[in-house]
Amino acid sequence: MTAFSEKNGISLRVLGAVVTAFLLALSVVYFLFDKLQSDELRDDARLVAKLVRECVADGSSEERWAALEERLGLTAKAFGVLALRGTEEGLLAGRGEVILGGSQLDRSELPSSLLAFGFASGEWSSGVGQDGFWYQLEAFRGMGERDWTCVVVRKRKLPVLWYAFERAGYILLIGFMVFIAIGLYIVYLNRGLVFGSLFELLEDMESRIERTSGVRLDRSLLGNEIETFSCRYSELLVALDRQGVELRQQREELRQLLDTLPAYVWYKDDKNNILRVNRAAADSVGFSIEELEGKSTKDVFPEEADEYYKDDLEVIESGQAKLGYVESYTPKKGAARTIRTDKIPYLDPNGKVVGVVALVTDITELVASQEALKAAEEEFRMAVESSPTGMVMIDSSKRVVLANNEAGRIFGYHSEELNGQSIDQLMSEEGLRVVARFFETLESEREKVISGSSGGLHALRKEGGVVPIELVCNPLFLSSGSFVMASVVDISSRLSGQLALRNSEERFQLAAAGASVGIWDWYDIEGEKVWWSPRFYQLIGYEESELESSLACFRSLLHPDDLEGTFARVNECLRKGGVFSSDYRLRCKDGQYRWYFGSGMVSQDEKGTARRMTGTIQDIHDRKLAESELSAVIADLREANEELSSFAFLSSHDLQEPLRTISSFVNLLKDEHGPKLDAAANEYIDFALTGVTRVQGMIRGLLKYSKLDAKPKSIADLSLRDAVDLAVSGLSSRIGETNSQLSIKGEFPEVRGDLLELSQVFQELLSNGMKFNFSDSPEVKVTGRLIDSSELGREGLLDGPYGLVSVCDDGIGISEKYRERVFTIFQRLHPADEFEGGGIGLSVVQKIVRAHEGQVWVETREGKGSCFCLALPVRV
């Protein structure tokens, strides 16, 4: 083995030297032929340039240039000439006159660096352009200092090897054959070296096959190395073919195994390229396996590829798997999907990490179901939390696992404190028994249980008190076990309400019995069923067993004249809601009709539909008889009052004529005989005239007072301010004469009445304020406002709003003892010679105000002025 190694080393050195010499010789030959071609091109170009220069210098014609082109063979595309004339700047800028050539070589094709170098050096410049041509340039001055002529020659440069074969192909062929002969001789001399290496390689391959396939190969040597190598190599090929078949079978089995996996399997290299995928992975993105394998990840996942590659590099660089993380991808068609990814290193046969293997599981539906479950759990928790009823979830160990705020309030804990509490600390003995029995029958019955409605169960509060509760237990079966969902209702208010209702019912029954009131309940609003109380039967003279309590029976007892009106009001109440009331007559057991007052109220549902109607009846027969008698008396009084008014009117009218006669004759007596009479007689005549005038005024006042009832009234909605303004307008002259100061302020609401009569009221009050006043400039203030009857504190007023108007003056006032007498007809508080008037004005005021359902009164102090107040009901 050592000798073989030494021999092997010597032969390798010899072979290396031969190869090195060959490469060196080849390089020298390449250089020499490249130099030879360059020199040949340069010489050809200089010759052509010389001819062109002579042609240019002689000023040759186009015919001579064409002959020159044909002579030089310039029509071939491999050869081209261009002669330009112009300034240096123009030529460098691509301008200038083309004087020769241009058909095979255009100025735009010239390398700019070639022109610049030619002008700078003033000599020939050459080089190979990017188009593969050899360029030769010569620039020389013309006649002027700035006149230049530039000649460019272009010829194609052949590849060096092609040029070498063209010029000396036979020499190279001989040299190559010599080199082959030397090589073969060396191989023959060192065949042991060659076949030794081949045998070593062959043995290595055989051992690998034996290790992988388990087949023992024949390694016997034959007559010589070539035969042995040939046989063993043939056997190796057979083994390799057999192993290839096995590997293909294994690969196909692996492919089938991968394709049967529901997970997506991706093999990727360290450059983010896809090496292999299974069928599920290809289907998940909408590609075939053939389309995916060999593609870059960016071609399949353009948006997610960078993020995927970042994870791949973590696995490749660390050599550690990255497991169980969630990400997303977008398939070729469809919406984004959620996946769980496990990435492990992908190793080559030497154990080097060359990529990653990604195992991907689509968890879109799982995530959606988890989110739906989470949402359902949140909805359940929110429903429990927002429930107005206490909710407690109890497990099989009788401990609270969930409670809401209302349950915490009932038991006196925070809801979090209740979690984990044993129900032994939360419920009375009866409640514990209910829950225990419910757990015992939980699996078999599976029905809810309601206990404690009557107050037998109690919750034990944290601070030591107890609360009556109603307990509703429902079974709840979860994957984690069986539970009881208990609804805990605080019935303290309910029990208090029930007690109050019983007390109220007792009080009502006692009150109804004491007030002789019968009760009825039309509970079947769609039918005929009605309930009557015992007192109801007593009021109509029947026993309960003698009469059916029904709507038809009630109709039969009702007076025919009252039937239509009564049920019209009942139907209206059913339709609109509110309170029903009516007076009607019922036939009693003795056959006589008696008057009753019936009232009731409708109970409606949330839609406003009548549900039932309950009410009472009361015997008002005696009251009705008294009202009938009272109506007759009132009618008689009204007739007498009308007769009295008529008498007053007629009497006043009949008295007017004698008084006018007396007044006329007394005035004639005074005019004709006054001068003849003494002073006492004239004074007596004046007394008589004054008396007559006063009686006439009283008669006119009486006539005016009686007309208030006789004349028709014009009733309408009006503002009290309009009545005040109309009164002021009628007194405008009087206000000016007395120099009175009048002020009006405040709120004057609307009332219903006669505008003229109300203006007459204010005119009388304003006139009195100016008359009973010693001031040179009397002050009268009118103030209005809206007020409730309860604030006035006066008897006889209806409940509701009133318009209050006060007329106040700064006059002489009224003595306290005369305050109630000022509204009496013909009542005078002062002598006739002191203040004019007949004492009837305030009587008219009071009569008009009372006719409008109002009141009038005076607030005054003697010497401090008077304030007359009147209150009239406001129309609502």
C-alpha positions, 0 to 999 in steps of 0.5 A, spaced: 500 500 500 505 504 501 509 503 494 502 504 491 502 511 494 509 513 493 508 511 485 501 514 486 504 521 488 510 520 483 505 519 477 500 525 479 506 530 479 508 528 472 501 528 470 501 535 473 507 537 470 505 535 463 498 539 464 502 545 466 506 545 460 500 544 456 497 550 458 503 554 458 504 553 451 497 554 449 497 561 453 503 563 449 500 561 442 494 565 444 498 571 445 502 570 439 496 569 434 493 575 438 499 580 437 500 577 430 492 579 428 493 586 431 499 588 427 496 585 421 490 589 422 494 596 424 498 595 417 492 594 413 489 600 416 495 604 415 495 603 408 488 604 407 489 611 411 495 613 407 491 611 400 485 615 403 489 621 405 492 622 398 485 621 395 483 627 400 489 631 399 488 631 391 481 633 392 479 626 388 472 626 385 467 621 387 468 617 381 475 616 384 473 614 391 468 609 388 474 606 385 478 606 391 472 603 395 472 597 390 480 597 390 480 596 397 474 591 397 470 596 402 463 594 400 464 588 404 461 589 411 467 587 415 471 593 412 469 600 412 472 607 411 470 614 413 473 621 412 471 627 416 473 634 415 471 640 420 474 643 427 476 639 433 470 641 437 465 639 431 468 633 430 468 631 437 461 633 438 459 628 432 459 634 427 463 635 421 463 634 413 463 627 410 468 627 405 469 620 403 466 613 405 460 613 410 456 607 406 459 602 411 461 606 417 457 611 420 459 617 424 454 615 430 458 608 430 465 611 432 467 610 439 467 617 442 474 615 446 477 613 440 476 620 437 478 624 443 485 620 444 486 621 436 486 629 437 490 629 444 496 625 441 496 627 434 497 620 432 494 613 430 489 611 435 486 604 435 482 599 439 476 594 439 469 597 440 463 594 443 461 592 436 467 587 436 470 591 430 477 594 430 478 601 429 484 605 427 484 613 427 489 618 424 487 625 425 491 631 421 491 638 420 489 641 413 490 648 410 488 652 416 490 652 423 483 650 426 482 645 420 482 638 421 481 632 417 480 625 420 480 618 417 477 612 421 478 605 418 474 599 421 475 592 420 472 586 424 477 582 428 476 575 428 476 570 435 484 568 436 483 561 436 479 562 429 485 566 427 490 561 429 486 555 426 486 559 419 493 561 419 497 555 422 491 550 423 496 544 421 501 546 426 496 546 432 493 539 430 500 536 430 502 539 436 495 536 439 497 529 437 503 529 440 501 531 446 495 525 446 501 520 445 505 523 451 499 522 455 497 515 453 504 513 454 504 516 461 497 512 462 500 506 460 506 506 464 502 508 470 496 504 469 496 501 476 495 508 478 489 509 474 486 503 475 488 503 483 484 509 483 478 507 479 478 500 484 478 505 490 472 509 487 469 502 485 470 499 492 467 505 495 461 505 491 460 497 492 460 498 500 455 504 500 451 499 496 452 493 500 450 498 506 444 501 503 441 494 500 444 489 504 446 485 497 453 482 497 457 483 491 462 479 488 469 482 488 474 477 485 479 479 480 479 476 473 485 476 468 487 483 468 485 490 471 481 492 465 477 485 465 476 486 473 474 493 472 469 492 467 465 486 470 465 489 477 463 495 474 457 492 470 455 488 476 455 495 480 451 498 474 446 492 475 446 494 483 445 501 482 439 500 477 436 495 482 437 500 488 435 506 483 428 502 483 428 501 490 429 508 491 424 510 486 419 505 490 421 508 497 420 515 494 413 513 491 411 510 497 414 517 501 410 521 496 403 517 497 404 517 505 405 525 504 399 525 500 395 522 505 397 526 510 391 531 512 396 536 514 400 541 509 407 539 508 412 544 505 420 542 504 424 549 503 431 550 502 435 556 505 433 561 499 426 561 500 425 556 494 419 550 495 423 543 494 417 539 495 410 539 497 404 534 498 397 534 495 394 537 501 399 543 501 398 544 493 390 543 494 390 549 499 393 554 495 390 552 488 396 550 485 398 543 482 404 539 485 408 540 479 407 548 479 409 549 486 416 545 486 421 549 484 418 555 485 420 561 490 415 562 496 414 569 493 411 567 487 406 563 491 405 567 497 407 574 495 404 578 501 406 573 507 413 570 504 418 575 507 415 573 514 415 566 512 422 566 510 424 570 517 421 564 521 425 559 516 432 563 517 431 562 525 430 555 524 436 554 519 441 558 523 439 555 530 438 548 528 432 548 533 425 547 531 419 552 531 413 549 533 406 551 534 405 558 532 399 561 529 399 565 522 395 566 516 396 565 508 391 567 502 390 562 497 390 563 490 382 563 490 378 565 496 379 568 503 385 568 508 386 562 512 388 561 519 394 556 520 398 552 525 405 551 523 411 547 526 417 548 522 423 543 523 430 543 520 431 539 513 438 536 514 442 533 508 446 526 508 452 530 512 447 533 517 448 540 515 441 544 515 439 546 508 432 548 509 426 547 513 420 542 513 414 545 515 408 542 517 402 546 517 395 545 519 389 549 517 385 551 523 380 556 520 374 553 522 377 551 529 379 558 530 372 560 528 369 555 533 373 558 538 371 565 537 364 563 536 365 559 543 368 565 546 363 570 544 357 565 546 361 565 553 361 572 553 354 573 551 352 568 557 356 572 562 353 578 560 346 575 560 348 573 567 351 579 569 346 584 566 340 579 569 335 583 574 335 576 577 340 574 582 344 568 578 348 563 581 351 557 578 353 551 583 357 545 582 356 538 584 360 540 591 355 545 592 360 551 591 358 557 587 362 558 581 359 564 578 355 569 580 352 576 578 352 583 581 344 582 583 346 575 587 351 579 590 347 584 593 342 579 595 347 575 599 351 582 601 357 580 598 361 582 592 360 578 586 367 576 586 367 574 593 361 569 592 365 565 587 368 559 591 363 560 597 359 554 599 352 554 599 351 552 606 353 559 608 348 562 603 342 559 604 337 557 610 336 549 611 330 549 607 334 552 601 339 547 602 334 541 602 332 544 595 338 544 592 340 537 595 334 534 592 335 537 585 342 534 585 339 528 587 334 528 581 338 532 576 340 526 571 333 523 571 328 528 571 332 534 568 326 539 569 327 546 573 324 546 580 321 553 583 321 554 591 320 559 596 314 563 592 310 564 599 316 566 603 319 559 606 326 560 603 331 565 606 338 567 603 343 568 609 347 575 608 354 576 610 353 581 615 348 576 619 341 578 616 336 574 612 332 576 606 326 572 603 327 569 596 324 565 591 329 559 588 328 557 581 333 551 579 335 549 572 340 543 570 346 545 566 350 540 563 357 542 560 363 538 558 366 539 565 360 536 569 353 537 571 351 544 574 345 547 577 343 554 575 339 557 580 335 564 579 335 567 586 329 573 587 329 577 592 321 577 594 321 582 600 318 587 596 313 582 593 311 579 600 310 587 603 306 588 597 302 582 598 301 584 605 299 591 603 294 588 598 291 584 603 290 590 608 288 594 602 283 589 600 280 589 607 280 596 608 276 596 601 271 591 603 270 595 610 269 601 606 265 598 601 260 595 606 260 602 610 259 606 604 253 601 601 257 600 595 257 594 591 263 592 587 263 588 580 269 586 576 268 584 568 274 580 568 272 576 561 272 582 557 271 578 550 265 574 553 259 575 558 262 573 565 262 578 570 263 578 578 258 581 583 260 582 590 255 580 595 253 588 597 251 588 589 246 583 590 244 586 597 243 593 593 238 590 588 234 586 593 237 579 591 240 573 594 247 571 590 243 564 588 237 568 585 241 571 580 246 570 575 252 575 575 253 576 567 253 582 562 246 579 559 243 579 566 245 586 567 242 588 561 236 585 563 235 589 569 237 596 566 232 601 564 230 601 557 231 608 557 238 608 560 240 602 556 243 605 550 247 611 553 250 607 559 253 602 554 255 607 549 259 610 555 262 603 557 264 602 550 267 609 549 271 607 556 273 600 553 276 604 547 279 610 549 281 608 557 280 612 563 274 612 568 267 610 566 261 613 570 254 614 569 247 614 573 242 609 571 236 605 573 236 598 575 230 593 576 230 591 583 227 584 586 220 588 588 219 590 580 221 597 582 226 601 578 231 605 583 237 610 581 244 607 582 251 611 580 256 606 577 263 608 576 269 603 573 276 603 570 279 599 564 285 595 565 289 595 559 295 591 556 302 594 553 298 595 547 293 599 549 287 593 549 282 593 554 284 587 559 278 587 564 274 593 567 272 593 574 268 598 578 262 600 583 255 601 584 252 606 589 244 607 591 243 614 589 235 613 589 234 618 594 239 623 592 236 623 585 229 624 588 232 630 592 235 633 586 228 632 582 225 636 587 231 641 588 230 642 580 223 644 581 224 649 586 230 652 582 225 652 576 220 656 580 225 661 583 228 662 576 221 664 574 220 668 580 226 672 578 224 673 571 218 676 574 221 680 579 226 683 573 220 684 569 217 688 574 223 692 576 224 694 569 216 695 568 216 699 575 222 703 573 220 705 566 213 707 569 216 711 575 220 715 570 214 719 567 211 722 573 218 724 576 220 727 569 213 731 570 215 733 577 222 735 575 219 739 569 213 743 574 218 744 579 223 747 574 217 752 571 216 754 579 223 756 580 223 760 573 217 763 574 216 765 581 223 764 584 225 771 584 218 773 588 219 767 593 224 768 599 230 764 600 227 759 604 222 757 599 228 757 593 232 752 598 226 748 598 225 748 591 232 746 590 231 740 595 225 738 591 229 738 584 235 734 588 231 729 590 228 728 584 234 727 580 237 722 585 231 718 585 231 718 577 239 716 578 236 710 582 231 708 577 236 708 572 241 704 576 235 699 578 233 698 570 241 697 569 241 692 574 235 688 572 237 688 565 243 684 566 239 678 567 235 680 561 239 681 555 243 675 551 250 674 553 256 674 547 260 668 551 267 667 547 274 666 549 277 673 551 284 676 554 282 680 560 287 685 557 282 686 552 277 687 557 281 692 561 283 696 554 276 697 552 274 700 559 280 704 559 278 707 552 271 708 554 274 712 560 279 716 556 276 723 557 275 722 564 282 720 565 284 727 562 279 731 566 282 728 573 289 728 570 289 721 573 296 716 572 294 709 570 298 703 569 297 696 567 302 690 568 303 683 569 300 677 565 292 677 563 290 670 561 284 668 557 278 666 560 271 665 557 266 670 558 262 676 555 267 682 553 262 688 554 260 686 561 267 684 563 269 691 560 263 694 564 266 691 571 273 694 570 270 701 567 266 701 574 272 699 578 277 704 575 271 710 575 271 709 583 278 709 583 278 716 580 272 719 583 273 717 591 280 721 591 282 728 593 289 728 590 290 732 584 293 727 580 290 720 582 294 714 581 290 707 579 294 701 578 291 695 574 295 688 575 294 681 572 297 674 574 295 667 573 294 663 580 292 657 582 285 657 586 289 653 592 293 659 593 288 664 593 285 661 600 278 663 598 272 658 599 267 657 593 272 657 588 273 651 583 280 647 583 284 649 577 288 656 575 285 663 575 286 669 572 287 674 578 286 682 576 287 687 582 285 695 581 288 699 586 288 706 588 291 711 592 284 714 594 280 715 601 279 708 602 274 704 606 272 703 613 273 696 615 266 696 618 263 697 611 268 693 607 262 687 606 257 692 605 260 696 599 257 690 594 250 691 597 245 695 592 244 702 593 249 702 599 252 709 600 258 710 604 258 718 603 253 724 603 250 725 596 253 732 596 260 729 597 261 724 592 256 723 586 253 716 585 247 712 586 250 706 590 249 701 585 256 700 581 259 695 585 253 691 586 253 690 578 260 688 578 259 683 583 253 680 579 257 680 573 263 677 576 259 671 579 255 670 573 262 668 570 263 663 576 268 668 579 269 672 585 270 679 587 273 682 594 276 688 596 282 689 601 282 697 604 284 701 609 281 708 611 285 713 608 290 708 605 286 707 598 282 701 596 284 695 592 279 691 589 281 684 586 277 679 582 278 672 580 276 669 574 277 661 572 282 660 566 280 656 560 284 650 560 
